Amino acid sequence: MNSRACLAGAAILLVAMPAVARDSLGVYDSWGAFRDPAVPRCYAIAKAQPSKARRDAQPFAAIGYWPTRGVRGQVSFSLSRSAAPAPAPVLRIGNARFDLKGSGRQAWASDKSVDAAIVAAMRAGATMSVSAWDTRGNRFTDRYRLEGAATAMDAATVGCARLGR
C-alpha cells in the first residue's frame, strides 16, 4: 500500500475514534468541523443521508488537514459496505465523475490534484454520491448533501492554520 493509501486509511481511523481531545469548530447544516491539536489535524466530516438499502456500517465523508505534514484538503470516504476490488468506487458531484482508490470500506482520491478537483466540485455542488460494487456483487450508493460542506472545510482550514507552525 502506498503512503497516500496509508494516510487515507489513517484519516478514516482517526476520524472514527472517540472524540477524545477534539475541539468542535462548528456544525454547518449536515457537516461538522473538528480540530485535534494533539495530532495535529483538522477535518470537515458528514454522515451519508439515510437510506433503506442494506448498510454494514454508517458511511461518512471527510476532508482532512494535517498542517505539519503539508496535507490540505485530503478527501476520504468510509463506505456503507466493503467494496469489491474492481471496478473502483466512483464519486459523482453534479456532472463531474471521479474514480476513487479503495480497499474494503475505505475510498479516497488518487492524488492531490484529484483531491483539489473534488473539493472544488464540492464547493459548487448540491449533492454527491459514491457508488461501488460490494463483495457480493451488488451495487450500492452512499449519498451526501453538500450544504455546509464549504463552510466546514473553511473552518477546518482556519482551525489548523496555527497548528502547523
Buried (B, 14 or more C-beta within 10 A) or exposed (E): EEEBBEBBBBBBEBBEEEEEEBEEBBBBEBBBBBBBBEBBBBBBBBBBEEEEEEBEEEBBBBBBBBBEBEBBBBBBBBBBBBBBEEEBBBBBBEEBEBBBBBBBBBBBBBEBEBBBBBBEBBBEBEEBBBBBBBEEEEEBBBBBBBBBBBBBBBBBBBBBEEBBE
